[in-house]
């Protein structure tokens, strides 16, 4: 099975430590919850036969990790179990490491497990075995490696790689952005616009529009987080009201696609940054 890490705000447990070092923590055979997450499907039933599909909602993910601890002695075993208890006492992050170095993460909370049978799972000397159950509120795994595309900026030399520049006028530019989502679930782009500029527009490959009609002075920044549905400037002030009516916070579909972005009243310092993290339904 892949290498696993369990991280809290203050500590990281390597769940492949026994195999690598001979002592420590080890996730054992029987881990569950890494496959397709559960879904809730709603149907409309009429007077006739069968039903009509209405919508689907992906639910939270439950993960069971059989865990072994192997220590030098009784005191060391107590230290390792204390460390484990602290790590899972609050929100923590479960990480799966691919062979190519890519990390896929999901935030989890312990919902159960951690019990043991004295004399069977441990004698309190060197070994300890248990199963810990976690729940992830986000059913997807998110890549640690963000994909980033730029438009404009003095250091960028206008449009960078994977971008095609089309200059409409001296103060307006439109760029085609190649979107490469290597996951198998929709990813949420984050747009960061650096001024000066006005009237930012991002159009998805299917024609969905995300338009902002405000104004940025030189060195001012605007951040549009499509997952959170927030629009703030560099000071954290809310600029959501400056979006066009009925904005579409569109997502990056799996695979290759092309979107467009534009900004008006620009200078050589103006820049658009689009970034996203691929997501997966399941990891193996």
C-alpha positions as CSV (number, residue, x, y, z in Angstrom):
1,X,0.0,0.0,0.0
2,X,1.2,3.6,-0.5
3,X,3.0,5.5,2.2
4,X,0.8,7.4,4.6
5,X,1.4,10.4,6.8
6,X,-0.9,11.7,9.6
7,X,-0.3,15.3,10.4
8,X,-1.6,17.6,13.2
9,X,-0.8,21.3,13.6
10,X,2.3,20.4,15.7
11,X,3.3,16.9,14.6
12,X,3.5,14.5,11.7
13,X,3.4,10.7,12.2
14,X,5.0,8.5,9.5
15,X,2.6,5.5,9.2
16,X,5.2,3.5,7.3
17,X,7.9,3.8,10.0
18,X,8.1,0.2,11.2
19,X,8.8,-1.0,7.6
20,X,11.3,1.8,7.0
21,X,13.1,2.0,10.4
22,X,12.0,-1.1,12.4
23,X,10.2,0.9,15.1
24,X,7.4,3.4,15.3
25,X,4.0,3.5,13.6
26,X,2.7,1.3,10.7
27,X,-0.6,1.3,8.8
28,X,-1.5,-2.3,8.3
29,X,-3.3,-4.3,5.6
30,X,-7.1,-3.6,5.7
31,X,-7.2,0.2,5.4
32,X,-10.6,1.2,4.0
33,X,-12.2,4.4,2.8
34,X,-9.7,5.3,0.0
35,X,-12.1,4.3,-2.8
36,X,-15.2,6.1,-4.3
37,X,-17.0,8.1,-1.6
38,X,-20.7,7.5,-0.9
39,X,-23.3,9.5,-2.7
40,X,-26.9,10.5,-1.9
41,X,-29.1,10.3,-5.0
42,X,-32.5,12.1,-5.1
43,X,-35.3,10.8,-7.4
44,X,-38.6,12.2,-8.5
45,X,-41.3,9.5,-8.4
46,X,-44.5,10.1,-10.3
47,X,-47.6,8.1,-11.0
48,X,-46.0,6.0,-13.7
49,X,-43.3,3.3,-13.5
50,X,-39.9,4.0,-12.2
51,X,-38.5,7.4,-11.2
52,X,-36.6,10.4,-12.7
53,X,-33.1,11.3,-11.6
54,X,-33.0,14.7,-9.9
55,X,-29.6,15.3,-8.4
56,X,-26.7,13.7,-6.7
57,X,-24.7,14.8,-3.7
58,X,-21.3,13.4,-2.7
59,X,-21.2,12.6,1.1
60,X,-18.5,12.6,3.7
61,X,-15.8,9.9,3.6
62,X,-15.2,7.4,6.4
63,X,-11.7,5.9,6.7
64,X,-10.6,3.0,8.9
65,X,-6.8,2.6,9.5
66,X,-5.6,-0.6,11.2
67,X,-2.5,0.7,13.1
68,X,0.5,-1.0,14.8
69,X,3.0,0.6,17.1
70,X,6.3,-1.1,17.9
71,X,8.5,0.5,20.6
72,X,11.9,-0.2,22.2
73,X,10.4,-0.7,25.6
74,X,7.4,0.0,27.8
75,X,8.4,3.7,28.4
76,X,8.9,4.2,24.6
77,X,5.5,2.6,23.9
78,X,3.8,5.0,26.3
79,X,5.5,8.0,24.5
80,X,4.4,6.8,21.1
81,X,0.8,6.2,22.2
82,X,0.6,9.6,23.9
83,X,1.9,11.2,20.7
84,X,-0.8,9.4,18.7
85,X,-3.5,10.5,21.0
86,X,-2.4,14.1,20.8
87,X,-2.2,13.9,17.0
88,X,-5.8,12.7,16.5
89,X,-7.4,14.8,19.3
90,X,-8.2,17.6,16.8
91,X,-8.4,18.1,13.1
92,X,-5.6,16.4,11.3
93,X,-4.5,15.8,7.7
94,X,-4.1,12.4,6.1
95,X,-1.6,12.3,3.2
96,X,-1.0,9.6,0.6
97,X,2.4,9.7,-1.1
98,X,2.6,8.6,-4.7
99,X,5.8,7.0,-6.1
100,X,6.4,10.1,-8.2
101,X,6.4,12.3,-5.0
102,X,2.9,13.8,-5.4
103,X,1.0,14.1,-2.2
104,X,-2.8,13.7,-2.0
105,X,-4.3,15.0,1.2
106,X,-7.7,15.2,2.9
107,X,-8.5,16.7,6.3
108,X,-10.0,14.2,8.8
109,X,-11.4,14.1,12.3
110,X,-11.4,11.0,14.5
111,X,-14.9,9.6,15.0
112,X,-14.1,6.4,16.7
113,X,-11.8,3.5,17.2
114,X,-8.5,3.5,19.2
115,X,-9.7,0.8,21.5
116,X,-7.7,-2.4,22.2
117,X,-7.9,-5.7,24.0
118,X,-5.3,-6.0,26.7
119,X,-3.3,-9.2,26.4
120,X,-4.3,-9.5,22.7
121,X,-3.7,-6.1,21.0
122,X,-1.0,-5.1,23.6
123,X,0.6,-6.3,26.8
124,X,1.8,-2.8,27.5
125,X,5.5,-3.7,26.8
126,X,6.5,-3.1,23.2
127,X,3.6,-3.6,20.8
128,X,0.2,-2.0,20.4
129,X,-2.5,-2.6,17.8
130,X,-5.8,-0.8,17.1
131,X,-8.1,0.5,14.4
132,X,-8.8,4.3,14.2
133,X,-11.8,5.6,12.3
134,X,-11.7,9.0,10.7
135,X,-14.3,11.1,8.8
136,X,-13.3,13.5,6.1
137,X,-15.8,16.3,5.5
138,X,-14.4,16.8,2.0
139,X,-14.8,13.5,0.1
140,X,-12.1,14.3,-2.4
141,X,-8.3,14.0,-2.2
142,X,-6.4,17.2,-3.2
143,X,-3.0,17.4,-4.8
144,X,-0.2,19.2,-3.0
145,X,1.0,20.5,-6.3
146,X,-0.8,23.5,-7.6
147,X,-1.1,24.2,-11.3
148,X,-0.4,27.9,-12.0
149,X,-0.9,30.0,-15.2
150,X,0.0,33.7,-15.6
151,X,-1.1,36.4,-17.9
152,X,0.9,39.7,-18.1
153,X,3.3,41.1,-15.6
154,X,6.7,42.7,-16.2
155,X,8.6,39.4,-15.4
156,X,6.3,37.4,-17.5
157,X,7.1,39.1,-20.8
158,X,3.3,39.4,-21.5
159,X,1.8,35.9,-21.8
160,X,3.8,32.9,-20.5
161,X,3.9,29.3,-21.6
162,X,0.6,27.6,-22.2
163,X,-0.9,31.1,-23.0
164,X,-1.7,32.7,-26.3
165,X,-1.8,36.5,-26.3
166,X,-4.3,38.5,-28.3
167,X,-3.9,42.2,-27.9
168,X,-7.2,44.0,-28.5
169,X,-6.0,47.5,-27.8
170,X,-3.2,49.2,-25.9
171,X,-5.1,49.0,-22.7
172,X,-6.8,45.7,-23.0
173,X,-5.6,42.1,-23.4
174,X,-7.3,38.7,-23.8
175,X,-5.5,35.5,-23.1
176,X,-6.2,31.8,-23.8
177,X,-5.3,29.6,-20.8
178,X,-4.6,26.0,-21.2
179,X,-6.1,24.2,-18.2
180,X,-4.6,20.8,-17.4
181,X,-6.4,19.0,-14.6
182,X,-4.6,15.7,-14.0
183,X,-7.1,14.6,-11.3
184,X,-10.4,12.9,-12.0
185,X,-12.7,15.4,-10.2
186,X,-13.5,19.0,-10.9
187,X,-10.9,21.5,-9.5
188,X,-11.6,25.0,-8.2
189,X,-9.5,27.8,-9.7
190,X,-8.3,30.7,-7.6
191,X,-7.9,34.0,-9.6
192,X,-5.5,36.7,-8.4
193,X,-5.5,39.9,-10.3
194,X,-2.8,42.5,-9.8
195,X,-3.6,46.1,-10.8
196,X,-3.8,48.4,-12.4
197,X,-6.9,47.1,-14.2
198,X,-10.6,47.1,-14.5
199,X,-13.4,44.8,-15.7
200,X,-11.9,41.3,-15.2
201,X,-13.6,38.5,-17.1
202,X,-12.9,34.7,-17.0
203,X,-14.8,32.5,-19.4
204,X,-14.8,28.7,-19.0
205,X,-14.3,26.3,-21.9
206,X,-18.1,25.8,-21.9
207,X,-18.9,29.5,-21.9
208,X,-19.6,30.2,-18.3
209,X,-18.8,33.8,-17.3
210,X,-17.2,35.1,-14.1
211,X,-17.1,38.8,-14.4
212,X,-15.9,41.5,-12.0
213,X,-16.6,45.1,-12.8
214,X,-14.5,46.9,-10.2
215,X,-11.2,48.9,-10.4
216,X,-7.7,48.1,-9.1
217,X,-5.0,50.7,-8.7
218,X,-1.4,49.9,-9.3
219,X,-0.1,47.2,-6.8
220,X,-3.6,46.4,-5.6
221,X,-4.7,42.8,-5.8
222,X,-8.0,41.0,-6.0
223,X,-8.4,37.3,-5.0
224,X,-11.4,35.3,-6.3
225,X,-11.7,31.9,-4.6
226,X,-14.2,29.9,-6.6
227,X,-14.5,27.1,-4.1
228,X,-15.3,29.4,-1.2
229,X,-17.2,31.8,-3.4
230,X,-15.3,34.8,-2.0
231,X,-14.0,38.0,-3.6
232,X,-11.5,40.0,-1.4
233,X,-8.7,42.5,-2.0
234,X,-5.2,42.5,-0.6
235,X,-6.5,44.1,2.6
236,X,-9.1,41.4,3.1
237,X,-12.0,43.7,2.2
238,X,-15.1,42.1,0.6
239,X,-15.4,43.1,-3.1
240,X,-18.1,40.5,-3.9
241,X,-20.7,43.2,-4.7
242,X,-18.6,44.2,-7.7
243,X,-19.3,40.9,-9.5
244,X,-21.7,40.9,-12.4
245,X,-25.2,39.6,-11.6
246,X,-25.5,35.8,-11.3
247,X,-21.8,35.1,-11.4
248,X,-20.7,31.5,-12.2
249,X,-17.8,30.2,-10.1
250,X,-16.9,27.6,-12.7
251,X,-14.6,24.7,-12.2
252,X,-11.7,23.1,-14.1
253,X,-12.9,19.8,-15.6
254,X,-10.6,16.8,-15.7
255,X,-8.3,16.7,-18.7
256,X,-7.2,19.4,-21.1
257,X,-9.3,22.4,-21.9
258,X,-9.0,26.1,-22.8
259,X,-10.4,29.1,-21.1
260,X,-10.1,32.8,-21.7
261,X,-9.4,35.7,-19.3
262,X,-9.1,39.4,-19.9
263,X,-8.5,42.7,-18.1
264,X,-8.9,46.3,-19.2
265,X,-7.0,49.5,-18.5
266,X,-3.8,47.6,-17.9
267,X,-0.1,48.5,-17.7
268,X,3.0,46.3,-18.0
269,X,2.7,45.6,-14.2
270,X,-0.9,44.2,-14.5
271,X,-1.1,40.5,-14.1
272,X,-3.6,37.7,-13.9
273,X,-2.7,34.5,-12.0
274,X,-4.9,31.4,-12.2
275,X,-4.1,28.4,-10.0
276,X,-5.8,25.2,-9.1
277,X,-5.1,21.9,-7.3
278,X,-6.2,18.7,-9.0
279,X,-8.5,16.5,-7.0
280,X,-9.3,12.8,-7.1
281,X,-12.3,10.7,-6.1
282,X,-10.0,7.8,-5.0
283,X,-6.3,7.0,-4.4
284,X,-4.6,3.6,-4.5
